Amino acid sequence: MDWGVFKLQMSEQLHISDDALHVHAGMAILILVALLLRRPPWNWRPLLVVAVIEAINEIYDMRSLGVRPNNESALPDSIHDFVLTMLWPVVIAVTWPLFRRFLAQRGK
């Protein structure tokens, strides 16, 4: 099965938009990789893996989906998808250590 067709069918089966699929996939990959690497989700390693997987996905889209009418091969669309996928993993990676530090200082 073609990866682009699989993503389209996944979006249709879950009754969510392509944008929402990117957001959920980013979080799912972050949690799964954190578990596999035995690192916290705010560690840079799971975040890097999410970025690499999403970059590969967007390179695939730009190279092979240009014939599709949804124009996913356009660079602005790929950047949009990358940002959506990375949004919450980056928020977690940046804010959680700050939150932990705040709680530690508050507890003193």
C-alpha positions in Angstrom: 0.0 0.0 0.0 1.2 3.5 -0.8 2.1 5.6 2.2 0.0 8.6 0.9 -3.0 6.4 0.5 -2.5 4.9 3.9 -2.4 8.4 5.5 -5.6 9.4 3.7 -7.4 6.3 4.7 -6.3 6.7 8.3 -7.6 10.3 8.3 -10.9 9.1 6.9 -11.2 6.1 9.2 -10.5 8.3 12.3 -12.8 11.1 11.0 -10.1 13.7 11.6 -8.5 16.2 9.4 -5.0 15.9 8.0 -3.9 18.6 10.4 -5.2 16.8 13.4 -3.6 13.6 12.2 -0.2 15.4 12.3 -0.8 16.7 15.8 -1.8 13.3 17.1 1.0 11.5 15.3 3.6 13.9 16.7 2.5 13.2 20.3 2.1 9.4 19.7 5.6 9.2 18.2 7.1 11.2 21.1 5.5 9.0 23.7 6.4 5.7 21.9 10.0 6.8 21.3 10.4 8.0 24.9 9.2 4.6 26.1 11.5 2.7 23.7 14.5 4.8 24.5 13.6 4.9 28.2 14.0 8.6 28.3 11.5 11.2 29.5 9.4 12.8 26.7 11.0 16.2 27.3 14.5 14.7 26.6 16.1 15.9 23.3 16.4 12.4 21.9 12.7 11.5 21.5 12.2 15.1 20.2 14.9 14.5 17.6 13.4 11.2 16.5 10.0 12.9 16.0 11.6 15.6 13.9 13.5 13.1 11.8 10.4 10.9 11.2 8.3 13.9 10.2 11.1 15.3 7.9 11.2 11.9 6.2 7.4 12.0 5.8 7.4 15.5 4.4 10.3 14.7 2.0 8.2 11.7 0.8 5.1 13.9 0.4 7.1 16.5 -1.6 8.6 13.9 -3.9 5.7 11.6 -4.5 2.5 13.3 -3.9 2.9 16.1 -6.4 0.4 14.3 -8.8 -2.3 14.4 -6.1 -4.9 17.2 -6.2 -4.4 18.2 -2.5 -1.1 19.9 -3.3 0.8 18.3 -0.4 3.9 18.5 -2.5 4.2 22.3 -2.0 6.9 23.5 0.4 4.5 25.8 2.4 2.2 22.8 3.0 5.1 20.6 4.2 6.3 23.3 6.5 2.8 23.7 7.9 2.6 19.9 8.5 6.1 19.9 10.1 5.1 22.7 12.5 1.8 21.0 13.4 3.6 17.7 14.1 6.4 19.3 16.2 4.2 21.8 18.1 3.3 19.8 21.2 6.5 17.8 21.4 8.5 21.0 21.4 6.2 22.6 24.0 6.7 19.6 26.2 10.4 19.6 25.7 10.8 23.3 26.5 8.3 23.8 29.2 8.4 20.6 31.3 12.0 21.2 32.6 11.0 24.8 33.5 7.9 23.5 35.2 9.9 21.0 37.2 12.4 23.7 38.2 9.6 26.0 39.3 8.1 23.2 41.4 11.5 22.4 43.0 12.1 26.1 43.9 8.6 26.4 45.2 9.0 23.4 47.5 12.1 24.8 49.2 
